[in-house]
């Protein structure tokens, strides 16, 4: 019995050690998960927030790779640079994958593709057209001149036979193009990709298909789906924060990290049209609350909507002249209800509101974040309708008879309460008033008020008042 106990005591620690070793060996042998982030649509503050937070969460969870599945027509420069900074500083390798077939990585998507550790595309996809859009109305002056005068591109010679040099382009558009070209060239050199074509995509807005991009080393590979991508990049070596790492993705499991409620909410409120509507609701709500203290609900809704609108405008490339015109237009429309301007303030406010809405968003993303023209037209019509409604009510009010105040007392009917001569009492509008009269009046006699003197009414017999009106 004693020997059996000793045998059991010696076996238990060894069994525990074997089980623990097997557990940790299995955990170490299992490949770390791959996180897939979906970037669809325009690159906006909402998508940048989703991608950056998704990358941070993947790093915290110990992911072995982040796959950024992308299909974008481009987007805002600020949001694009925010995503690229997150990729360059990421402790987890990032593989940008343009998918599914038919997707594209245009404009801002090309920069993100170049910045990634691994660049991949599905068949029948394309990238390029990375020329930055000029800020302002009318686009680039050079582009318009080139289209209008193609013959000017030919080399010109002066009288001595020497070629004349083209005048330097020093406007804002050319500076933006030079900055973007240098930026994408730096990304290409960092990842060892085709820098010449990258600069051409910026300066000439050229595009490439997936096969052509792989042939000239713009991307690393072509894959049909995420599973195929993980199979192909298994064993590939990448530089992550200056350290070479070998990817082990052949048997890795992957999980899609969809946008959460925060990203969905941000995507809604950063829509310029929604942000503009929120601002108008907020301003009108506060005005109703201040005009009628104690309603509470308009003030609560107005405050929330106004703060959401201000947060959205802080993220969007807002033209402050446009925002100022919108606020001025709203102020004029509200003032129309209190100032007798006969529509001048209201019409001016509607015009300012429409112009402000048109120039509200800087056209940095090819018009993708501009307020739609039909919405602007509808906004102008609604504002004009409010103005005409206010003016119409004012005109009707001026044509109506006075129904309150001292002015309404003139001509009011009354009845004498007691016989009087000079002064006495009468009932007018169900109230007892002190009255004066130039003629004697008897109790119950009907009278009319012809003048108000403080709290005393001057009256005369109704027969005399009627005769005076007829005459």
C-alpha positions, 0 to 999 in steps of 0.5 A: 500500500505504501509503495502504491502511494509512492508510485502514484505520487511520482506519476502525477507530477510527470503527467501534469508536466507532459500535459502542459508541455503538449498544450503549450507546444500545440499553442506555439505550433498553431499559426496566428490568425489573419485579420481581414479589413474591408475598405469599400467605397471612397476613402473618408474619415469613417473608413480611415477610423475603421482601418486604423482602429482595426489595425491596432486591434489586430496588433493587440490580438497578436495577428500574424497578418492584416489583409486590407481588402480594397475596392475604392475610387479614391478619397480624401488626401488626409484620410489616405495619409492617415491610413498610410501612416498606420501601415508604415508604423504597424507592427503587423505586416499589411497585405493590401488586396484589390478584390473581388474581380472588377474592383479598383484601387484608383487615386488614393487606393494606389498610394495605399497599395504602394505603402503596403508590405505586400501588394496583390490584386484579383484578376480583372481589377485595375489601379492608377489615376492617382493625380490629385484633384485641384482645390477650387472651382475650375480645375487645373489651368494647365489642363485646360490650356493643354486641351484647348491648344494642343499645338503649343506642346510642340517645341518652339524655336526662337530666331536663333534656332534654339529651343525655347523653354516652357515657362515654369508652372508655379501654381497651386495645382503643380505644387500638389502634383509635385508633392504627390509624385514625391510621396508615392515615389518614396513609398515605391522606393521603400517597398521596392516597387516600380517608382517610374510608373508610380510617378507617371500615375500621378502626373499623367493619371495613367492606369494599369490592369492587374496583369500589367501591374504584376509584369512591371513590378507594381504589385507582387502577385495576383490572387483569386481570393483571400485563401489563394492570397495566403497560400501564395505569400506563405514563406515570403519575407517582408521588412516590418519596422526594420526587422525581416520577418517570414510569413507563415500563412499557409494554414492560418485561419482568417477572420473578417473584422467588419465595421462596428457601430462607431464606424457606421455612425461616422460614415453617416454623419460625415456625408456632407448632405447629412452634416448640412441637414444636422446643422440646420436641424440644430440651429432651428431647434435652438431657435425654437427653444429660445423663442419658447423657453421650457419646451426642452425637446427642441433644445435637446435635439438641436444641441445634439444635432449641432454638435454632430454636425460640427464634429463632421465638419471638423473631419471633412475638408470644409470651405469656411467661406461656404460654411459662413454663407450657410450660417448667414443665410439661416440667420437671414431666413430666421430674421425674416420672421421678426423683421418687416423686410417684405422678403428681402432678408428671406430671399437673400438668406435663401441665395446665401444658403444655396451658394454656401452649400455649393462651395461647402466642401473642397473638391479634393476627391473628384466630387465624391464628397461634394453636396449633390446639386439636386440636394442644393436645389431642394434646399433652395426651394425649401428655404424659398418656400419658408420665406414666401410662407412667412411673408404671406402670413405677414401680409394676411396679418396686416389685412386682418382687423385688430383683435387685441390691445388698446387699438381694438377698444376704439369702436367697441360696443358697451352698455351703460350700468347706471344713469349718468351725466358726464361720468359713470360706469359701463360694461365693455367686453364683459368688463366694467369701465369708467366712462365719460360722455358729452351727453346724458346717458340712461341705464341699459343704453347702448354706447360705442367707445370713440377714444381711450384715455388711460383707464377711462373710455370716452363713449357716445350713444350707439345711434350717434356713432352709427350715423357718424359712420354712415355720414 
